[in-house]
Amino acid sequence: MNEQNKKLEVIRRRCEKSARIVGIFQILVIVGFTISLISAIAIFASAGKLDPVLAEQVESGKVTLSTMEINSGLIDQSIDYSYFYNKGQYAFPIAINCAFATIACGVVIVLFNIFKNIFKICATEETPFSDAVRRKLKVGFIIMTVFAVFVSGLGAGVVVGLLLWCIYSIFEYGAALQTEVDDMV
């Protein structure tokens, strides 16, 4: 076995292990997704019962309204729930936070699935620079960039997008070199 084949075999083993590890993390995020979804539904459904209890906790000082605010990365400002607080609706903002957590977990599950599939392809194909891997990388990187914009703001999204575009460009160059080597052989 020549040196290149040995290196390729190491890459395949690492990709197999990485696919398993990503699968484990994916299961953990699925659990988080399920918990946040059930929590959002339960809080929305029982808001009428929770609001008086939360109002009492807020009035006694045990719960502060600032602990129930979230930051929106897209606009880099806190979402103001004072309209709901003024109406005595304290459960709604909590349910919204759970809904946002559910969406975030859903996006992470999709990303983990994409990257797990990339690792599986790399572990089974002759080269890690296949068209299937490049397509999945591009989709994953686009989702990551859009997610970064919504979570961290436009500036962070642009930086993440540029970094991932550079990584993808390097990967494309590696694919071109692989094609060139394959044509020579």
N, C-alpha and C positions, 0 to 999 in steps of 0.2 A: 504494500500500500504506500503510495507516494505521499509527500508532505501535504499537498493540497487536499487529498482525500481524507487524511487524518484530521486536518483542520475542519473540513466539512462535516465529518462525523462528530467532532466536538460541538459544532454549532447545532447539529441535529439533536444531540442529547440535551444541550442547554435549552433548546426550544421546546422539547418534550417536557422538561421539568418546569419551564416557565409557563407553559400552557396549563399544567396541573396547578401551579401556584395561583395563577390568575383565576382559574376555575374556583379555587377555594375562596379567594377574595370576592368573587362574583356571588357565591352562595351567601357570604356574610352580608353583602350589600342587598341581596334579595330579601334577607331577613329584615334589614333596616327599612327597605321599601315597604314590606308588608306591615311592619309595626307602625310606620308613619302613616300609611294609608288607612289602616284600621283606626289609628288615633284621630286622624282628621275626620273620618266619617263619624266616629263616636262623639267627638266634641261638637261637630255640627249638629248631630241628632239630639244631643242632650244639652244644648246651649241654654235652654230655658231653665234647666235645673242647676247648671253650673254658674250662671250669671249672678244669682243672689249670693252664692257662696263666695265667689271671687270678689264681688262688691264689698262684702263684709271684710275679706282679707285686705283689700286695698284700703278701706276706711280705717282699719286697725293698724295699718302700716306694715303688715307682714309681707305684703306683695306691693311692689312699686310698678307703676305703669311703664317705666323705662325698661324693665326686665321683659316686657312683652313686645318690644319693637324689634324689627329686623332691618337690615340694611339692604338696599337694592343696588347691586353693582352697576346696573345699566345706567342709572342716573346719579349714582354716587350720593344719594340722600336717604335719610330714614323715611320709611313709609309712616305717615301720620295716621294713627288709629284714633285720634281724639274724637272724631265724629262718633265712633262706636262707643268709646268710653263715656262720652257725655250722655249717651242714650242708655247707659247701664249695660251695654253689651261687651262683656269682657272675654267671653269664650271665643267669639268670632276671630279676633286676631291670633289667638293660639291655634285655632283650626287652620287658619291661613298659613301660619308658619309650618304646621305639619304637612299641609298640601305642598308648600315649596320644597320641603325636605323629600317628599315623595317624588316630585319631579326631578330633583337633583339625583336621587338614588336611581331613578329610571334611566337617566342619561348615562350615569356611571355603569349601570348594568349593560347598556348597549355598547359602550366603549370597551368594557371588559370582554364582551362577546366578540367584538371585532378583533381585538388584539389576541385573544385566545385562538381564534381561527387563523390569524397570521402566524402564530407560533406553530400551530398544527401543520399548516402548509409548508412552512420552512423545515419542519422536521421530516416531511415525507417527500418533498420534491428534490430534484437533482441540484437545484440552486435556490438560495433564499431570495434571488432577484427576479422572481417570476412576475408575470403580468398580474396574476391574482393577488399577490402580496402588494404590489404597487397600488392596485385599485383599492384594496382594503385600507392600506395606509392613508391614501388620499382622503377617503371617506372619514376615517377615524380622526385625522388631523383637522379636517373641516369642522367636524362635530366638536372637537376639543377647543378650537378657536372660537366658535360661536358660544359655547358654554362659558369660556373665559370672559367673553364680552358681557354676558348676562350676570355672571357671578362677581366679577372683579372690576368691571367697567371697560370702557372703550380703549383706554390706554394700555391696560394689561392685555386685553384681547389682541390688540395690534402687535404687541411684543411677542405674545405666545404664537400668533399667526406667523410672524416673521421667522421665529426660531424653528417652528415646525416646517415651514416652507424651505428653509435652508437644509434641514435634515432630509426632507423629501428630495431636494435637488441632489444632495450627496448620494442618496440611495439610487436615484435615476442614473447618476454617473456610474455608480457601481454596476448597475444593470447593463449599461452600454458597454462597459469594459468586459463584463461576463459574456455578452453577445459576441464581442470581438474575439475573445479567447475561444469561444465555442466554434466560431467560423474558421479559426485557424487550425483547429484540431480535426 
